[in-house]
Amino acid sequence: MFKFEKLEIWHLANDYADKIYETTKTFPQEEKFNLVDQLKRAANSIPTNIAEGSGSESVKDFKNFLNISIKSTYETVSLLYRARKRNYIGEETRKKLYGEAEVLVKRTSAFKKWLINH
């Protein structure tokens, strides 16, 4: 088993990415290579950077990957605002995904702090 497979934040990030994928299924076809692609890439980057960072040889390097993961979460939030503005998703969906993004960022940040002390 790889280290990242034991991390709750990695599992949360994968679940979040799956929800982003599910949400984009209803977007218009003309957004397939724009907003949909951007959202999917940002969402995939979240768990991927956690996994990649877990193989780092230093805490500093792992923290860098966790920072990228957090930034990718912010990117999805920003893109979801755009999707809402274009009426591709409802406000309830945006708020739900926003709340899950907040939890993911908080837990990833807490894990970063824990890493420093251990």
Phi and psi restraints in degrees (value plus and minus 20) as a CYANA .aco file:
   2 PHE   PHI    -100.8   -60.8
   2 PHE   PSI     133.8   173.8
   3 LYS   PHI     -74.8   -34.8
   3 LYS   PSI     -63.9   -23.9
   4 PHE   PHI     -83.0   -43.0
   4 PHE   PSI     -46.0    -6.0
   5 GLU   PHI     -86.6   -46.6
   5 GLU   PSI     -37.7     2.3
   6 LYS   PHI    -110.6   -70.6
   6 LYS   PSI     -27.9    12.1
   7 LEU   PHI    -108.1   -68.1
   7 LEU   PSI     104.6   144.6
   8 GLU   PHI     -79.1   -39.1
   8 GLU   PSI     -58.5   -18.5
   9 ILE   PHI     -84.2   -44.2
   9 ILE   PSI     -53.0   -13.0
  10 TRP   PHI     -86.2   -46.2
  10 TRP   PSI     -62.0   -22.0
  11 HIS   PHI     -86.1   -46.1
  11 HIS   PSI     -63.0   -23.0
  12 LEU   PHI     -80.7   -40.7
  12 LEU   PSI     -62.2   -22.2
  13 ALA   PHI     -84.6   -44.6
  13 ALA   PSI     -58.8   -18.8
  14 ASN   PHI     -85.2   -45.2
  14 ASN   PSI     -62.8   -22.8
  15 ASP   PHI     -82.0   -42.0
  15 ASP   PSI     -61.3   -21.3
  16 TYR   PHI     -83.2   -43.2
  16 TYR   PSI     -64.2   -24.2
  17 ALA   PHI     -80.7   -40.7
  17 ALA   PSI     -61.2   -21.2
  18 ASP   PHI     -80.7   -40.7
  18 ASP   PSI     -59.7   -19.7
  19 LYS   PHI     -87.6   -47.6
  19 LYS   PSI     -57.0   -17.0
  20 ILE   PHI     -84.1   -44.1
  20 ILE   PSI     -65.1   -25.1
  21 TYR   PHI     -77.6   -37.6
  21 TYR   PSI     -66.7   -26.7
  22 GLU   PHI     -81.7   -41.7
  22 GLU   PSI     -62.1   -22.1
  23 THR   PHI     -83.2   -43.2
  23 THR   PSI     -58.2   -18.2
  24 THR   PHI     -95.4   -55.4
  24 THR   PSI     -30.7     9.3
  25 LYS   PHI     -80.7   -40.7
  25 LYS   PSI     -46.1    -6.1
  26 THR   PHI    -115.1   -75.1
  26 THR   PSI     -20.1    19.9
  27 PHE   PHI     -90.2   -50.2
  27 PHE   PSI     133.3   173.3
  28 PRO   PHI     -81.9   -41.9
  28 PRO   PSI     131.0   171.0
  29 GLN   PHI     -77.0   -37.0
  29 GLN   PSI     -55.1   -15.1
  30 GLU   PHI     -87.4   -47.4
  30 GLU   PSI     -32.7     7.3
  31 GLU   PHI    -114.5   -74.5
  31 GLU   PSI     -20.4    19.6
  32 LYS   PHI     -74.9   -34.9
  32 LYS   PSI     -61.2   -21.2
  33 PHE   PHI    -122.8   -82.8
  33 PHE   PSI      -5.8    34.2
  34 ASN   PHI    -144.7  -104.7
  34 ASN   PSI    -116.4   -76.4
  35 LEU   PHI     -82.8   -42.8
  35 LEU   PSI     -62.0   -22.0
  36 VAL   PHI     -82.7   -42.7
  36 VAL   PSI     -67.2   -27.2
  37 ASP   PHI     -82.2   -42.2
  37 ASP   PSI     -63.0   -23.0
  38 GLN   PHI     -82.4   -42.4
  38 GLN   PSI     -65.4   -25.4
  39 LEU   PHI     -82.0   -42.0
  39 LEU   PSI     -64.1   -24.1
  40 LYS   PHI     -85.3   -45.3
  40 LYS   PSI     -62.5   -22.5
  41 ARG   PHI     -84.1   -44.1
  41 ARG   PSI     -63.3   -23.3
  42 ALA   PHI     -83.9   -43.9
  42 ALA   PSI     -65.1   -25.1
  43 ALA   PHI     -84.6   -44.6
  43 ALA   PSI     -59.7   -19.7
  44 ASN   PHI     -86.6   -46.6
  44 ASN   PSI     -51.0   -11.0
  45 SER   PHI     -86.4   -46.4
  45 SER   PSI     -46.6    -6.6
  46 ILE   PHI     -83.5   -43.5
  46 ILE   PSI     -80.9   -40.9
  47 PRO   PHI     -91.7   -51.7
  47 PRO   PSI     -49.1    -9.1
  48 THR   PHI     -84.4   -44.4
  48 THR   PSI     -61.1   -21.1
  49 ASN   PHI     -90.3   -50.3
  49 ASN   PSI     -53.1   -13.1
  50 ILE   PHI     -83.6   -43.6
  50 ILE   PSI     -66.6   -26.6
  51 ALA   PHI     -82.9   -42.9
  51 ALA   PSI     -68.1   -28.1
  52 GLU   PHI     -81.0   -41.0
  52 GLU   PSI     -63.5   -23.5
  53 GLY   PHI     -84.2   -44.2
  53 GLY   PSI     -51.0   -11.0
  54 SER   PHI     -84.9   -44.9
  54 SER   PSI     -37.6     2.4
  55 GLY   PHI    -111.8   -71.8
  55 GLY   PSI     -14.8    25.2
  56 SER   PHI     -87.4   -47.4
  56 SER   PSI     132.9   172.9
  57 GLU   PHI    -108.3   -68.3
  57 GLU   PSI     -31.3     8.7
  58 SER   PHI    -154.6  -114.6
  58 SER   PSI     134.9   174.9
  59 VAL   PHI     -83.3   -43.3
  59 VAL   PSI     -59.9   -19.9
  60 LYS   PHI     -78.1   -38.1
  60 LYS   PSI     -64.6   -24.6
  61 ASP   PHI     -86.4   -46.4
  61 ASP   PSI     -62.9   -22.9
  62 PHE   PHI     -81.0   -41.0
  62 PHE   PSI     -63.1   -23.1
  63 LYS   PHI     -80.0   -40.0
  63 LYS   PSI     -57.4   -17.4
  64 ASN   PHI     -81.1   -41.1
  64 ASN   PSI     -64.4   -24.4
  65 PHE   PHI     -85.5   -45.5
  65 PHE   PSI     -56.9   -16.9
  66 LEU   PHI     -85.2   -45.2
  66 LEU   PSI     -57.0   -17.0
  67 ASN   PHI     -82.8   -42.8
  67 ASN   PSI     -60.7   -20.7
  68 ILE   PHI     -84.2   -44.2
  68 ILE   PSI     -60.3   -20.3
  69 SER   PHI     -80.4   -40.4
  69 SER   PSI     -64.0   -24.0
  70 ILE   PHI     -83.5   -43.5
  70 ILE   PSI     -63.3   -23.3
  71 LYS   PHI     -83.2   -43.2
  71 LYS   PSI     -56.3   -16.3
  72 SER   PHI     -86.6   -46.6
  72 SER   PSI     -53.7   -13.7
  73 THR   PHI     -84.6   -44.6
  73 THR   PSI     -63.9   -23.9
  74 TYR   PHI     -79.2   -39.2
  74 TYR   PSI     -59.7   -19.7
  75 GLU   PHI     -81.3   -41.3
  75 GLU   PSI     -62.9   -22.9
  76 THR   PHI     -82.7   -42.7
  76 THR   PSI     -59.3   -19.3
  77 VAL   PHI     -81.3   -41.3
  77 VAL   PSI     -65.0   -25.0
  78 SER   PHI     -82.5   -42.5
  78 SER   PSI     -63.0   -23.0
  79 LEU   PHI     -87.8   -47.8
  79 LEU   PSI     -51.9   -11.9
  80 LEU   PHI     -87.1   -47.1
  80 LEU   PSI     -53.0   -13.0
  81 TYR   PHI     -81.2   -41.2
  81 TYR   PSI     -62.0   -22.0
  82 ARG   PHI     -83.9   -43.9
  82 ARG   PSI     -61.3   -21.3
  83 ALA   PHI     -82.8   -42.8
  83 ALA   PSI     -59.2   -19.2
  84 ARG   PHI     -86.3   -46.3
  84 ARG   PSI     -64.3   -24.3
  85 LYS   PHI     -80.2   -40.2
  85 LYS   PSI     -52.3   -12.3
  86 ARG   PHI    -110.0   -70.0
  86 ARG   PSI     -14.0    26.0
  87 ASN   PHI      42.7    82.7
  87 ASN   PSI      11.4    51.4
  88 TYR   PHI    -105.6   -65.6
  88 TYR   PSI     -42.9    -2.9
  89 ILE   PHI    -155.4  -115.4
  89 ILE   PSI     136.4   176.4
  90 GLY   PHI    -103.4   -63.4
  90 GLY   PSI     145.4   185.4
  91 GLU   PHI     -83.8   -43.8
  91 GLU   PSI     -55.5   -15.5
  92 GLU   PHI     -82.2   -42.2
  92 GLU   PSI     -63.6   -23.6
  93 THR   PHI     -83.7   -43.7
  93 THR   PSI     -64.7   -24.7
  94 ARG   PHI     -80.2   -40.2
  94 ARG   PSI     -65.9   -25.9
  95 LYS   PHI     -83.2   -43.2
  95 LYS   PSI     -60.6   -20.6
  96 LYS   PHI     -82.4   -42.4
  96 LYS   PSI     -68.8   -28.8
  97 LEU   PHI     -87.8   -47.8
  97 LEU   PSI     -53.1   -13.1
  98 TYR   PHI     -82.4   -42.4
  98 TYR   PSI     -66.7   -26.7
  99 GLY   PHI     -81.9   -41.9
  99 GLY   PSI     -60.7   -20.7
 100 GLU   PHI     -87.2   -47.2
 100 GLU   PSI     -55.0   -15.0
 101 ALA   PHI     -85.4   -45.4
 101 ALA   PSI     -60.9   -20.9
 102 GLU   PHI     -79.4   -39.4
 102 GLU   PSI     -65.3   -25.3
 103 VAL   PHI     -81.8   -41.8
 103 VAL   PSI     -64.4   -24.4
 104 LEU   PHI     -82.2   -42.2
 104 LEU   PSI     -64.0   -24.0
 105 VAL   PHI     -84.4   -44.4
 105 VAL   PSI     -63.9   -23.9
 106 LYS   PHI     -82.4   -42.4
 106 LYS   PSI     -63.4   -23.4
 107 ARG   PHI     -91.0   -51.0
 107 ARG   PSI     -56.9   -16.9
 108 THR   PHI     -87.1   -47.1
 108 THR   PSI     -60.9   -20.9
 109 SER   PHI     -83.8   -43.8
 109 SER   PSI     -60.9   -20.9
 110 ALA   PHI     -84.7   -44.7
 110 ALA   PSI     -58.6   -18.6
 111 PHE   PHI     -85.2   -45.2
 111 PHE   PSI     -59.6   -19.6
 112 LYS   PHI     -78.1   -38.1
 112 LYS   PSI     -65.8   -25.8
 113 LYS   PHI     -83.7   -43.7
 113 LYS   PSI     -60.2   -20.2
 114 TRP   PHI     -81.7   -41.7
 114 TRP   PSI     -61.4   -21.4
 115 LEU   PHI     -78.4   -38.4
 115 LEU   PSI     -60.1   -20.1
 116 ILE   PHI     -82.1   -42.1
 116 ILE   PSI     -55.8   -15.8
 117 ASN   PHI    -109.6   -69.6
 117 ASN   PSI     -22.7    17.3
